[in-house]
Amino acid sequence: MGPAPVPRAGAGEVVVRTAAVAVNPVDAITGLFRRVVTPWLRYPAVLGSDVAGTVVEVGHGVTRFAVGDRVLGHAAGQERHRNNAAEGAFQQHVLLLEQLCTPLPADLAFEQAAVLPLGLSTAAAGLFEPDQLGLPLPGRGDGDDNDDRQDRDSRAEVVLVWGASTSVGCNAVQLAHAAGFAVIGTASPHNHELVRSLGAEQVFDYRDLGAEAQIVAALAGRRLAGTVAIGAGSLTRTLGIVRAASGSGRLASAYPTPVTTVRGLLARRHGVRVSAIWGGRPTESPVGPAIYADFLPAALAEGRYRAAPEASVVGTGLAAIPGALDELGRGVSAKKLVVRIE
């Protein structure tokens, strides 16, 4: 294969010159499993969802951005409704939907900004999509939004994030907190301070066999508005908590497998509704623009939201991406692997 042509921006689209990308487990899927996860994908395809860079062209109707703006964006090329190699992040120029882009504050580096998009979208999908937890979206931060948050706090509503120091977890903690909910998280002890700094009021060690009982005790007299379960084994650990707690009975799993579906069906007998999160859903639903256009710009600029976890730059240039995926496969903790492109 040769170089891809520089895309042209259509209506509601922008072209971004890529400065940095981050890698995710979905990018490392190969062979038959790739066909199972994204059977609709046309080839040749360009993978990658997390991108930060500079706008070099805007399409018709784009009003939020101009050439030269620094942005982060969720590249939706792998989604069924887009299915377009020009929209894959792992290239020098990427076509992005305006509604999935956010301007960067001057003090936010491209490398750190690139950690956000897919983790942010996945967390937002689990928390706010109607077929997931269906929670109210965070507001822009005006007086009415603050009053609404205080009302929810007075009802002692809690969101549990199991796996809170992961990329998805860091965003789930912040988004749930911004939406006015108390947050309880789990993480390794050395990541507890990170999770608390993002807005969690309590953090428990997920490796502790007594963590479930401790969380149930912490929820006494409070309503569990919903649970986000992240990572292998998280569904098993959280089902009992949701059954024991008073609340919505909703559990959104960020580890969608056939087993998740089966266990979800069985859990319904106990009043628990399990759903599998698809991180790309906000690329086509109202949740996407509500987060990327309405909430995140001001939240980042005002310091109410952090690009987390920490970026770990592992190389420069497109040729460094395979090495980054190999390192990701060996496991990371409380960081996101990033490659500089320019």
N, C-alpha and C positions, 0 to 999 in steps of 0.2 A: 504494500500500500504506500501511497505517496502522501504529501502534505494535503491537509484539508483546506478548502477555500475559506477565506474570511467570510463569515455569514453577514447577511444584510438584515437590518432590523425592520420587522413588519409592524403592524399596528399593535400598540401595547407592549412592544418589546424594546430591549436595549442590547447593544453589543458591548461587551466588557473585555478589555485587554487584561488577561489574567496575571495577577501578581503572586498569588499564593493559593494553594489548594490543600485540603485535608483529606485523609483517607478514612474509610469506614469498612466494617466487616462485609457489607454487601458488595463492595468493590472487589473483594478478593474471591467471590464465588466464581467457579469455573465449571466447564464441562456440562454434564447432564443436569447438575443441580441448578446451574444458571438457567437452563431451559425450563426447569420446574418453577423457579422463583419469578422469572420474567419471560413467560412463553411468547409474549407478543413482540418482543424486541427484534427490530430489523437490523440486519448486519450488512456492511460493517457498522459497528456501534462505537461510540465514545462514552466511557463510563465516567463516574465522578459526580458528586452532588454539591460539595462544599467549595465555594469559590469566593475570592475577594480580589478586587482590581479596580480599574479605572474605566469609566464609560467613554467609548470612542464613537458611538452612534446611537441616536434615539429614533424610534419609529413614530409613525403618525399617532397622535393622541397622547403621547407621553408628556406629562406635565410635571412630574416629581423630580426628574433628573435632566441634566444637561451634560454635554461633552466636557470631560475633565473631572466630573464628580467621582469621588472615591466611594465604593459601595461593597457590600457583601450580598450574596444571593444564593438561593437554592436552585441549582441547575436541574431542570425537570426532564432532561432528555430520555431517561429510562422509564418515565411514567407512560402508561398505556395511552393516555389522552394526548401526549406529545410525541413520544417515540421518534426522536429526531437527534441524529448524531451531532448536529450543530449546537445542541443544548447540553452536551456532556461537558463536565468541568475540566477534564484532563486534556486540555489543549490551550493554545496561546490566546485565542479569541473565542469567547463563549456567548451564545445567544441566551438571554434571560428574559423572563416575563417581568415587566415593571412591578407587578403586584407582589413579586417574591423577592424584591430587593429592598435594602435599607441603607441609607447614607451613613458613612462612618464619621464619628467625631474625629477631630484633628489629632487627638492623642491616642487613637486606637490604630495600631499597626496592622497592615494587611495580614501578616502571619497569625496574629491573635484573632482577628476578625474571622478568619477562615475556619475556626473551630466551631462556629455556631450553626450553620444552616440545617444540616440534616438532623442533628441532635435537637435543635430548636423545633423543627417541624414535627419530629416524632413525638416530642413531649407535648407540643400543642395539640397534636392529633389525639393522643391518649387522654388529655385533660378535657378538651373542649368539643371535639366532634360529638354530635348527638348520639351516634351509635357506640360511643366509648363512655367516658365518665359523664359527658354532657354538662360540665360545669360552666358557670358564667364566665365570659371572657374578661381579662383585665382591661381596665379603662385607660384613658390617656393621662389620668392623674389630676383631674380637676376636682372641684368640691363635691359634685354629685358622686363621683367614683369613690372618693374618700368616705362619704357617708355610707355608701353601699358596703364598703369593706368593714366599717365599724359595725354595721348591722350583722354581717356574717360572723364577725369575731364574737359578738355578744351571744350568738347561738352556739359558740364553741365547736364550730365545724372544722374538721381536720382532714388533710390529705396525707396519706402514707405513701412515701416514695421508697421502695425497696431497690437498692442499688443507686443511692443518691450521689455517689461520687463519679459515676460514669458520665459520658457525654450527654446522654439523654437525661440522666438523673439530675445533673447540675442545672439543666434547663427546666426540668419539671419542678424542682424546688423553687426556683425563682419565679416561674410563671404562676404556680399555685399561690405563692406568697403575694405576688402582685395582684392576683385576683381576689385577695382578701381572706385566704384560708390559713389557719395554722398548719404547719408542716412538721411531720415526723419522718425522719429518714433512717436508712441503714447504710453503713459503710465500714470499711476497716478502721480500726482505732486511729491510725495515723492520718486518716482523711476526715476525722470528725470535725476538726476546726474549720476545714474548708466548707463542709456542708452547713455548719452553723453560720458561717460568714455569708452564705448565700440566702439565708432566711429561715432555716429549720430551727425550731425551738428545742427539739430533742433529737439525738442521734444514737442509734444502738448498733452494736457490733453484730453484723449478720452471721459471723462465724460462731457466735455464742449459741449453744443449743437451747438456751433459755430466752432467746431474743423474742420469740413469739409471745410468750407469757408476759414478758416485761412490757411489750407494746400494748397488749390487751389491757394490762393494769394502767398504763398511761392514758388509755382511752376511756377509762371509767368516768361516766357522767358526761361524756362528750359524744358527738355524732361523727362517725367516719363518713365523710362526704364521698370518698372514693380512694382507690388504691391503684398506683402504677407499679407493676412488677417488672423489673429489668434484670435480664441475665439468666443464664442456665440455672435451674433449680428454684428460681424466684416464685414461680406459680405454686409449687408445693409448699413453700414457706409462708406464703401470704393467704392461702385459702382458709386456713384455720382462723387466722386473725379476722378476716372479713366475716366469717360465720359467727364468731364470738362477739363481735362489736355491734353496737347499735348504729345503723346508718343506711346508706343507699344500697348496700349489697353489690356495688359495681366494682369490678376489678379489670383493669386494662393491662394486658400482657404485652410487653415489648419483645417477647421471644416466641413469635408465631410459628408453631409447628403443628403437624397433624395431631400430636398428643395434646396440645393446647386445646384444639377443637373438641376432642373427645372428653377431656377433663372438664371443659366448659359445659358441655351437655350434662354431665353427671352432677356438676355443682348446682345446676338449676334446682335440683331436688331439695337442696338445702338453702334456697333463697339467695344464691350468689349468681350474679350475671357476669360471666367472663367473656371478654372480647379481645381479639388480637389486633394490635396496632399496626397499621400500615403507614410508615413515615411519610410517604408521598401524598397522602390524602389531602393535606392542606394546599397542595399545588393546584387543586381544582375546586376547592370548597371555599366558602366565605371565611373560614378560619385563617387561611393564608394571608390575605390582605389585612385582616383584622390584626394580625401579629406583625407582619413585616412593614405595613404602611401606617397603621393607626397607632400601634402600641410601641414598637421597638425604637423608632427614631428618637423620640423624646426620652424614653427610658435610658437608652445608651448615652445620649448627650448629657443628661442630668445625673448620671452615675447611679441610677436606680436599678440598672441591670448590667451585669458583667459578662463579658465574653469568657466563658469557662467551659471546660477545664483549661489548664495551662497548655499553651502550644509548645510542642517539642519539634523544632525544625530539624529534619533528618536528611536534607539534601537540597540541591538546586537543579532545576531543569526537569523537563518531562521524563528524562531517562532515570531520574531518581525515584519515580513512583513505584516501580516493582519492588525495589528495596524497602520502601516504606511499608508496602503491603506485607512483605515477609516479616518485617519487625512487628507489625500489628498482629500477625498470626502467632507470634511468640508471647503476646500478652502485654498490656499496658495497664497502668493504674493511675487514675486521676490526671490523665493528660491526653492530648490529642496530637497525633502525628501529622506534621505539616511539611509540605514541600514548597519552596520558593520557585516560582516559574520565571520571573524576570529579574 
